[in-house]
Amino acid sequence: MNSRVKRKKKRFKPYLVLLIITIIGISGFSLFIVINRTNTSQSQKVVDHFIHIIEEKQYAKLGDVLDSESYSSLGYTLEDVINKYDRIFNGINIQNIHASSITVKKLSNDEQELSYRLSFTTTFGKITTINYHTKLLKTD
């Protein structure tokens, strides 16, 4: 039997599906950006703190930025590392330490490379072209 009242056909609405996919995509991208910025800001804080320690000759604070595994794997204790920095920088009376050309380059998700240039004054004169680089490893 045919009814005089036509049934409304439920139509498939592709724009609704497209809207949902777009919202999911934007949410995923936003989460990715937030996670990467958090990692970058954390590593930048460590870099800034490390450079500050070097410039201000506060080597006793190196334990704040160095992982114990990084120096113990080389047979050093934290005290050895602190004494080494102290002997190098204070042994030849280094003054006016300044870091420049500080860059952090991402090598992988858990590894970055820190490069910087130190300039300072010694009793023998001013030195401006000492380049350093080291790896930053993400730990829990």
N, C-alpha and C positions, 0 to 999 in steps of 0.2 A: 504494500500500500504506500502510496505517495502522500505525504502530508503537505498540506498547503503552506504550512509554516516551514520555511527553509531553515535548516539548521545552520548555525554559524560554524563555519569550518575553522578549526584552530590552525592558524597559519604559523609556519616556522619563521621565526624572526632572527635573521642572520645578524642584524645590527646589535642585538642583545648579546649574542655569543661573542661578537667582535669586541664589544665594550668590556666584557668579562676578561677576555684574553689580554686586552690592553691594560686593564687595571692590574692583573697578575704580573705582567711584564714590567710595568712601572714600579710595582712594589719590590720585585726581585732586584731590579737595577738600583733602586734606592738603598736596599739592604746591602748590596755589594759596595756601593759608594761609602756608606757609613762604616762598614767594617774596614775598608781600606784606609779611610781617613783616621780611624782609631789607631790602626797599626802604625801609620805614618807619624801621627802626632806623638805616640809613645816612643818611637825610635828617635824622633827629633828632640824630645825632652832628654833622653839619655845622651845624645850627641851634645846638646847644649850644656848639660851638666858636666860631661867629660871635658869639654873645651874650657869651661869655667875653672875646673880643678887644675888643669894644666896652666892656664894663664895666671891664676892666683897662687900657684904653688901650694895647693892644699892637698897634698898627696895622701894624707891620712884618710881622705874621703874616697879614694879609688875603689874601696870595697863596695860603694854604693852603685858603681857603674860596671864593674868587672864581675863576670861570673866565675865562681871558684874553679870550675872545670877548665876555664881558659888558661889559667896559670898553673894549676896543679898538674895538668897533663904535661907541662914542660918541666916539672920538678920544682916549682917555686911555691912558696907560701905567700899569703897576702903581705906579710911583713917584709918578705924578700922583695916583692914588687915595689912596695912603698919605699924601701931603702934604696932600691935601684934608681927609681925616679929622683929621689932626693939627692943621691950622689951625682947623678948626671947633671941635673939642673942647678943644684947648689954647689957642687964640687968645683965648677969652673965659673962660679959667680955670674950666672945668667940673670939678667934684669929685663924689664919691659917686654915680657913675652906677649906676643899677639898672634892670634890665629886668623887666617884669611883663606879665601878660596875654599870654603867648607862646602863639600858636596856629599850627598848620600845617594848612591845609585842602587836601585833594586836589582838583585841578581836572581832571586827566586822568591817564593812566598815567605820563606823562613830566613832568607839571607840577603843582606845589603852590604855595600862597600862604602866605608867612610874615607874620604880623602880630604886633607887639609894641608895648609902651608903655615909653618911657624916662622916668625921673624922675632929676633931678640938681640939684646946687646950683651956682649961679653967684655972682659977686660982687654981682649984683643981687637975689639971693634964690633960693628953691627953686622949681623948675619940675617939675610932676608929670603934665602931660597932653599929652605929645608922642607922637602915634601914628605908627607907621611900618608900612609893608607893602612886600613885595617878592615876586618870583616865584622859585621854586626850580625849575630845570630839570635833569632827569636826563641825565647824560652818561655815556659809556662809560668 
